[in-house]
């Protein structure tokens, strides 16, 4: 029996879920309050698509894409955290 890390379906699902979470966070939906818009999520998805397609066009190996997506998620959470502190 294959483990979760060896299963291609789990790997694909994990990648798609990660991209969906990144799109929502880049679209300015807060993890801490959950307020956001559909338009913001669409803009976040468009931004991520442009970044990942740009990496493909620049012939950057696809194994770097999850790392870049993770960095984008971390930056989105950090920016959200900083803006929430300045509002308080």
C-alpha positions in Angstrom: 0.0 0.0 0.0 1.3 3.5 -0.9 1.8 6.1 1.7 0.3 9.6 1.3 3.6 11.1 0.1 3.8 8.4 -2.7 0.2 8.8 -3.9 -0.1 11.0 -7.0 -3.7 11.9 -6.3 -2.8 13.2 -2.8 0.1 15.1 -4.3 -2.1 16.7 -6.9 -4.8 17.5 -4.3 -2.3 19.0 -1.9 -1.0 21.2 -4.7 -4.4 22.4 -5.8 -5.5 23.1 -2.2 -2.3 25.0 -1.6 -2.9 27.1 -4.7 -6.5 27.8 -3.6 -5.4 28.9 -0.1 -2.7 31.1 -1.7 -5.2 32.7 -4.1 -7.6 33.5 -1.2 -4.8 34.9 1.0 -3.3 37.0 -1.9 -6.8 38.2 -2.6 -6.8 39.9 0.8 -9.0 37.5 2.8 -7.7 37.5 6.3 -6.9 34.3 8.2 -7.6 36.2 11.4 -11.0 37.6 10.5 -12.2 35.9 7.3 -13.4 39.0 5.6 -12.8 39.1 1.8 -14.4 39.4 -1.6 -14.9 37.1 -4.5 -13.2 39.7 -6.7 -10.2 39.8 -4.4 -9.9 36.0 -4.6 -10.1 36.1 -8.4 -7.3 38.7 -8.5 -5.3 36.6 -6.2 -5.8 33.5 -8.5 -4.8 35.6 -11.5 -1.7 36.9 -9.7 -0.6 33.4 -8.8 -1.3 32.1 -12.3 0.8 34.9 -13.8 3.7 34.2 -11.4 3.6 30.4 -12.0 3.2 30.7 -15.8 6.0 33.3 -15.8 8.2 30.8 -14.1 7.4 28.2 -16.7 8.1 30.7 -19.5 11.5 31.5 -17.9 12.1 27.7 -17.8 12.5 27.6 -14.1 12.2 24.0 -12.9 8.6 23.2 -11.7 9.9 21.9 -8.4 10.5 25.5 -7.4 6.8 26.4 -7.8 5.6 25.1 -4.4 8.4 27.0 -2.7 7.4 30.2 -4.5 3.8 29.6 -3.6 4.7 29.1 0.0 6.7 32.3 0.1 3.8 34.2 -1.4 1.5 32.7 1.3 4.0 33.7 4.0 4.2 37.3 2.6 0.4 37.6 2.3 0.0 36.5 6.0 2.8 38.8 7.1 1.3 41.8 5.2 -2.1 41.0 6.7 -0.6 40.8 10.1 1.2 44.1 9.7 -1.9 45.9 8.4 -4.0 44.5 11.3 -1.5 45.8 13.8 -1.5 49.3 12.3 -5.3 49.4 12.4 -5.4 48.5 16.1 
